[in-house]
Amino acid sequence: MSKDQKGKVENEVMDSIVSLCKRRGFIFQGSEIYGGLAGTWDYGPLGVALKNNIKKIWWKRFVDDREDMYGVDAAILMNQRTWEASGHVGGFADPLVECKKCQHRFRADQLEADASGNPTKKCPDCSGALGEVRQFNMMFKTHVGAAEDATAVSYLRPETAQGMFVNFKNVLDTFHPSLPFGLAQIGKAFRNEIAPRDFIFRSREFEQMEIEYFVKPAEWSKAFSHFQEQVHGFISDIGLNASKVHELEVPDGERAHYSKRTIDFEFDFPFGKKELYGLAYRTDFDLKQHAEYSKVDLSYFDEENKERFVPHCIEPSFGLDRTVLAVLTDAYTEDSMGSEVGDENEKEKRVFLKLSPAVAPFKVAVFPLLKNKPALVTKAREVFGTLKTEFAKAGLQGVTFDDNGNIGKRYRRQDEIGTPFCVTVDFDTIEKGTGVTVRDRDYGKQERIAEADLVKWLVEKVK
């Protein structure tokens, strides 16, 4: 396959995923009724459910199941000195070029190269001449309070990490943890991207799941290896195909200024191999910087060895929106199967999301075979209520009732949103007491399950 053909296929796959997300209520363009706002996206009901499932899995692995992790939720707006200390005010920039003709702006490092290997000098939109490269700070600047002078300047945080560093002393003073220990946070971050692209992969408003894990200086390597394993564990938890994840050891000269070692976990997206997660050894850079700028002591006293020092930090960083996109692209499947209603020999393309039950917005959908038969609807509602109650007792969510359209359309709809199991109440259920029909999403296989066994059978499958 040629490069052009491959690119066309990749674009078609992404177009299909974007279309599915809009059609089925996962993700919408931000401010769509007003023509949209570039780089912003709104999550619909199913998108929110998918995101929340991912967040719960992450929080369980990295916070609830551990004794050395403390959750925080820091403010989005922070004192401007925070960003001076972290280096964002002076150095958080991307290379920008502007077209002299149409005034469109582009990231210089994303422009195609000319025959000499240098960035093209022509505008991709109008072929006009591009200006010189300049640095563009990506932080959103705002003012706090009524005044708009220099003292009122603040920024929408470009990362969640600094909120944890500035709360290091608060957690130390209130919980008195022993090293090693970590702070964990899930929250919004904002970057004024020059060229948002690839759907929700690179946007101006996004959500991060991050940890700042503090260790003794001599023990950083052990902690780094531990979290390297934990990242792969989380990838398994959410059902991502491990063969599509690759580790990249970031070389000297390409790491962030604060990092002594960084691993990027890259994922095979339809538009190429791109960074999904990061793991960085930040040394004691951040705590020392904040101590210097704030004049507050951010050291740690080791009672056992009677010594005081500034802890070093390991940072596993997870982009939530990129995780959603990875899960969706990995799960997107097209196949051809016999029609489940009508002619068995009829073949048609079926689109479905092969989501892990752990992240699927709905685990089970309950149908009456026909929605105009009150006895079927009443029984289906009874089964639905029982499943919803028993799933909640088992710590599970995601049972839905669906009687919209014929049974074939319901199957297709539930396939497209990734529901693993569909339970159908038919005439045999109420007339012969032979149980219900359970259909498997991935293979279309249908199985008769006794009502008394249904809850246990589904809970085991889902878990």
C-alpha positions, 0 to 999 in steps of 0.5 A: 500500500502506498503512502497516499493510499495508507493515509486515505485509509487512516483518514476514512477510519478517523472520519468513521469514528468521529461520525459514530461519536457524534451519531451515538452521543459520545463526543460533539463539537464544542459550541456546535450550534454557533459554528463550533470553536476549534480545539474544543469538544463536548462529551455527550452521555455515552462519552461521559460514561466512558470517561468516568469508567476510565477514571474509576479504573485509574483511581482504583489502581493508583489511589484506592488500592494503595496505602501510599497515595493521597488524592488532591483536587487543586484549583485551576487558577493559581498565583502567577508566581507558580508558573514563573517558578515552574518555568512556564512563563518563560519557556512554555512555547511552541514554534509559530509561523504566520502566513503573510497573505492569509494570516493563518498560523501554523506550528513550524514543527508540523509543516511538511519539509521541502526537498532540502529537508527544511520546513516549507516556506509556503502556506499549506492553505493559500501557498502564500509566503510564511513569515519567520519562526517565533515562539508562542506561549501556549498558556491562556492568560487572564486577570483575577478580580476587578483590576487588570494590572500586572498584579492581577495576572493569572493563567488557566493551568497548562498542567495539573502537576504544579497543583500537587507540588504546591500542596506537598507541604500541606499534605506533609503537615496534615497526614505526616506520610513517610517516604515514599508517597504520592499525590494523585489528581484528575483534572482539567488543563488548558493549552492555547494550541496553535494547531489543534488536530486529530479529533480529541488527541490535541485540543485546547481544553483537556483532562489529565490523570497525574501522579507526583510520587516523592522518593528518597534520591537514591531510590528513584530508579526503583520507583521509576521501574515500579510505575513503568509496570503500573502503566502497563497494568492500567493499559491492561485494565482498560482493555487496550491492545498491548501490541499497539503500545510501544515504549520510547526512551526519550534521549538527551536533548529531547527531554523536558528541562526538569527530567533526567529520564523520560519514557513515552508510551506511544500508541498506534492511532489511525493517524500514526504512532503518537504519545499516549502516556509519559513517565518522567523522573523530575528529580528535585527540580520542582520542589526546589523551584517552588521553595526558592520562589515562595521562600517556604521550606519544602524539604523532608525530615527523615526521622530514621536517619536524622537527615533533611533533604528535598525529595525527588519525584517520579511522575506518571502522566496520563491524558484522559482524552487521549485514552478515550481516543485510544480506546475508541480507535482500538475498539472500532471494528467492521465485519460482515455477518449474517443478518440476525433478522430475516434471510440468514444468507443476507450479508451486511457490514456491521460496525461495532465497538469491541470495548472491554466490559470494564469501560463500556458505557453500558454492560447490558441492554434489556429488550422486549422482543416487541414493544407493542406487546404489553406483557413482553414490555412488563416482563422486560421492565421487571428483568431490567429492574432486577439487573439494575439492582443486583448490578449495583449490589455487585458494584457495577453500573451500566444496565439500560432498557431499549425498545426503540425500533425493531430488534435488529435495529436495537442490536445494531445500535447497541453494537455501535455503542459497545454494549457487550450483552443484550438480553431479550424477553420473548414469548417463550420467556413468559409462556414457557418460562424458558428464560431469556435470550442473551446475545454476545456483541462480538460474535452475534451468538445467542444463548438461552439463560434461565432467569434464576441464573441470569444475574450471576451469569452476567456479573461473571461475564462482565467482571 
